[in-house]
Amino acid sequence: MLPHWYPTDHHPAPPANPLFSWLCHEGSLTQRLTDAGNHDFRVELLRQEPQAARADEAAALGVPQGATVWAREVLLHTAGAPRVYARSVAPPSALGSSAVELDALGTTSLGHLLFRNPQISRGPIEISRYPAEWLPADWRSDGLWARRSHFSDGELQLLVCEVFLQGWPVAGT
């Protein structure tokens, strides 16, 4: 299964779904997770390395399919558990050429940096079901919802995809 990305105003998700407000939220997911987890938030770095761009990523970034991109995969933890798998990709030219030092992030929240820099703009949010085989083995589940958006500051071209793991959000968040 490949993802089919839809703008949030043409969504296939029912608005009554509690996850829908999380998918469409235009603010910082880092901040929303921090607030929902009573300030219990952390980033677990899974890997950060050059990889081949997936077809949907290449199209969104305007690079050839299979081109080498910088890729970072993390789990975002809040309220004592991993809640979101995030994959960020950028062309290698973005490394060292923008205000955000992508290759030096470690366990720093990328969202924290993106939303504090007024020079960085965010494109529209798109949502889709996410292929289970693209998730880390311990977190694979069919039918999980994801959102993605393109961030840019002229130099920086960055695609951020966030997949909401099974059981999130919990009632009342």
For each residue, the residues with C-beta under 8 A, 3 or more apart:
1: 129 131 132
2: 55 56 131
3: 56 128 129 130 131 146
4: 128 129
5: 56 60 126 127 128 148
6: 10 11 12 126 127 128
7: 10 11 124 125 126
8: 11 23 24 124 125 126 127 147
9:
10: 6 7
11: 6 7 8 15 20 23 24 127
12: 6 127
13: 17 19 20 23 127 145
14: 17 20
15: 11 20
16: 20
17: 13 14 20
18: 21 22 169 171
19: 13 22 23 145 164 168 169
20: 11 13 14 15 16 17 23 24
21: 18 24 25
22: 18 19 25 29 32 164 168 169
23: 8 11 13 19 20 125 127 145 147 164
24: 8 11 20 21 125 127 147
25: 21 22 29 32
26: 122 125
27: 31 32 115
28: 31 32 111 112 114 115
29: 22 25 32 33 76 84 111 162
30: 33 34 41 76 109 110 111 112 115
31: 27 28 34 35 111 112 115
32: 22 25 27 28 29 35 36
33: 29 30 36 37 41 76 78 83 84
34: 30 31 37 39 40 41 78
35: 31 32 38 39
36: 32 33 78 79 169 173
37: 33 34 40 41 78 79 80 83
38: 35 79
39: 34 35
40: 34 37 77 78 79 80
41: 30 33 34 37 76 77 78 109
42: 76 77 107
43: 74 75 76 77 107 108 109
44: 74 75 76 77 82 107
45: 48 72 73 74 105 106 107
46: 73 74 75 136
47: 71 72 73
48: 45 70 71 72 73 103 105
49: 70 71
50: 68 69 70 71 92
51: 68 69 71 89
52: 66 67 68 69
53: 57 58 61 63 64 65 66 67 68 69 89
54: 57 58 65 134
55: 2 58 59 65
56: 2 3 5 59 60
57: 53 54 60 61 69 89 159
58: 53 54 55 61 62 63 64 65 66 67
59: 55 56 62 65
60: 5 56 57 148 150 159
61: 53 57 58 69 89 90 91 150 157 159
62: 58 59 157
63: 53 58 67 69 91
64: 53 58 67
65: 53 54 55 58 59
66: 52 53 58
67: 52 53 58 63 64 91
68: 50 51 52 53 92
69: 50 51 52 53 57 61 63 89 90 91 92
70: 48 49 50 89 90 91 92 94 95 102 103
71: 47 48 49 50 51 87 88 89
72: 45 47 48 86 87 88 89 102 105 110
73: 45 46 47 48 85 86 87 136
74: 43 44 45 46 85 86 107 110
75: 43 44 46 82 84 85 86 136 139
76: 29 30 33 41 42 43 44 82 83 84 85 86 109 162
77: 40 41 42 43 44 80 81 82 83
78: 33 34 36 37 40 41 81 83
79: 36 37 38 40 83 170
80: 37 40 77
81: 77 78
82: 44 75 76 77 85 139 165
83: 33 37 76 77 78 79 164 165 168 169
84: 29 33 75 76 162 163 164 165 168
85: 73 74 75 76 82 135 136 139 162 163 165
86: 72 73 74 75 76 110 160 161 162 163
87: 71 72 73 134 160 161 163
88: 71 72 102 110 158 159 160 161
89: 51 53 57 61 69 70 71 72 158 159
90: 61 69 70 94 95 102 156 157 158 159
91: 61 63 67 69 70 94 157
92: 50 68 69 70 95
93: 97 157
94: 70 90 91 97 98 102 155 156 157 158
95: 70 90 92 102 103
96: 101 103
97: 93 94 155 156
98: 94 102 153 155 156
99: 117 119 120 153 156
100: 110 113 114 117 120 153 156 158
101: 96 104 105
102: 70 72 88 90 94 95 98 105 110 158
103: 48 70 95 96
104: 101
105: 45 48 72 101 102 108 110 113
106: 45
107: 42 43 44 45 74
108: 43 105 112 113
109: 30 41 43 76 112 113
110: 30 72 74 86 88 100 102 105 113 114 160
111: 28 29 30 31 114 115 160
112: 28 30 31 108 109 115 116
113: 100 105 108 109 110 116 117
114: 28 100 110 111 117 120 122 151 158 160
115: 27 28 30 31 111 112
116: 112 113
117: 99 100 113 114 120 153
118:
119: 99 153 154
120: 99 100 114 117 151 152 153 156
121: 151 152 153
122: 26 114 125 149 150 151
123: 149 150 151 152
124: 7 8 149
125: 7 8 23 24 26 122 147 148 149
126: 5 6 7 8 147 148 149
127: 5 6 8 11 12 13 23 24 145 146 147 148
128: 3 4 5 6 145 146 147 148
129: 1 3 4 143 144 145 146
130: 3 134 135 144 145 146 161 163
131: 1 2 3 134 135
132: 1 135 140 141 142 144
133: 140
134: 54 87 130 131
135: 85 130 131 132 139 140 141 144 163
136: 46 73 75 85 139 140
137: 140
138:
139: 75 82 85 135 136 165 166
140: 132 133 135 136 137
141: 132 135 144 165 166
142: 132
143: 129
144: 129 130 132 135 141 163 164 165 166
145: 13 19 23 127 128 129 130 163 164
146: 3 127 128 129 130 161 162 163 164
147: 8 23 24 125 126 127 128 161 162
148: 5 60 125 126 127 128 159 160 161 162
149: 122 123 124 125 126 159 160
150: 60 61 122 123 157 158 159 160
151: 114 120 121 122 123 156 158 159 160
152: 120 121 123 156 157 158
153: 98 99 100 117 119 120 121 156
154: 119
155: 94 97 98
156: 90 94 97 98 99 100 120 151 152 153
157: 61 62 90 91 93 94 150 152
158: 88 89 90 94 100 102 114 150 151 152
159: 57 60 61 88 89 90 148 149 150 151
160: 86 87 88 110 111 114 148 149 150 151
161: 86 87 88 130 146 147 148
162: 29 76 84 85 86 146 147 148
163: 84 85 86 87 130 135 144 145 146
164: 19 22 23 83 84 144 145 146 168 169
165: 82 83 84 85 139 141 144 168
166: 139 141 144
167: 170
168: 19 22 83 84 164 165 173
169: 18 19 22 36 83 164 173
170: 79 167 173
171: 18
172:
173: 36 168 169 170
